[in-house]
Amino acid sequence: MTIAYFDCFSGIAGDMVVAAMIDAGLPLPYLKTELKRINLRGYSLKRELVRKQISGTRFHVMPEIPRGDFTPEMWDFRMIRNLIGRSKLKKSVKEIAQSIFHRLAQAEAKVHGVAIDKVHFHEVGAVDSIVDIVGSAVGFEYFKFREVFSSPLPMSRGRIKSAHGTLPVPAPATLELVKNVPLEKSPVHDEIVTPTGAAIITTVARHFGECPLQTIKNIGYGFGDKTFPGIPNALRLMIGEGYPVVVIEANIDDMNPQIFDYVMERLFDAGAVDVVLQPIQMKKNRPAILLHCQAPWDRKDVAIDIILKETTTLGVRYYPVERKIFRREMRTAAVFKGKVRVKVAMDDNGRIVKCISEYEDVKKIARKSRLPLLSLLQKIATAKTF
């Protein structure tokens, strides 16, 4: 499963996202070809190799004499939405780009107190920012990430000049976009998370927190155009395989045992892979229950929250683990004029190694046929009809 992790140690902006993707392997000729699918002219693209504290890529959108029906002064959300909708971009690219712009427009509309279709983007409405957002969508489609994750976003201080006058950093639209996103303090006195960057990452990222990668395959550094003392103005993109399963455990010794059933249901509904209850002896030889939950890394916080709120425990412990599992398919076996669902497990070469029958299906046939349940299970395990 290929996933991406954006390490926003020095912020994030639209051009930095595209630059990091190019540095990680997105071919610039491919990007140029895909961007030609939208009716947007008056610009050219350039890749610049940067060598500062670290080496990476800068992505330049250079304006040329505008031609055609569109000029920067005309951009509002409705026109951008129509531009992307009428383009020849791939469906998945359109959907990502439209989602990013819609989220950005919602934030701008709330900040300025206007209807979403009346939003004029000003700084983020120019050709270069449209290229940044659509170019990011092209990159997400090119790499075909199964999931996208991000580090917490750094929040700096300062002031910026805008079409609306001097504004505090983070910009009001940026602050609106990062609601419910983990933040961390930054010593930089400048804008390091832009509205465009915030819109991109909060649209595509499934989870903000620790890096979930098991194996790193590619790394890209996308540079911005600013210089900060002691830290590169760069975004780090890590691409690899993952994500690990996390084990969450809690020792519970003072809870009504009836509640465990409800807790298990909630954990499975939240995406847990497995939940196990095990009797244990705690200090002073008190009998207790070990709650052992396995969940995908991106569901870690949800599962922990359920355990802390729904049980009497005062804390949990968790750690990542790796799993080796067979590829599985659900098939149907015909047994004594009945049909049974069978979970078939296969190795890496596609050979069947195990067959596990759905117990309730076999039980129904056993009752109707009056044949021994054990015999039916053995017959299904050797059946050639699934």
Buried (B, 14 or more C-beta within 10 A) or exposed (E): EBBBBBBBBBBBBBBBBBBBBBBBBBEBEEBEEBBEBBBBBBBEBEBEEBEEEEEBBBBBBEEEEBEEEBEBEEBBBEBBBEBBEEBEBBEEBBBBBBBBBBBBBBBBBBBEEEEBEEBBBBBBBBBBBBBBBBBBBBBBBBBEBEBBBBBBBBBBBEEBEEEEEEBEBBBBBBBBBBEEBEBEEBEBEBBBBBBBBBBBBBBBBBBBBBBBBBEEEBBBBBBBEBEBEEBBBBBBBBBBBBBBBBBBBBBBBEBEEEEBEEBBEBBBEBEBBEBEBEEEEEEEEEEBBBBBBBBBBBBBBBBBEBBBEBBEBEEBEBEBEEEEEEEEEEBEBEBEEBEBBBBBBBEEEEEEEEBBBBEEBBBEBBEEBEBEEEEBBEBBEEBEEB
